């Protein structure tokens, strides 16, 4: 992708990506903890 992206949007996109990654990690951790609780 060789499109001219404004610097203002890049920061927002980075923050959105970080937020999405954090949400995914939180979901994985919650699922793992629930799985461990079920096994125990």
Order of alpha helices (4+ residues) and beta strands (2+ residues): alpha
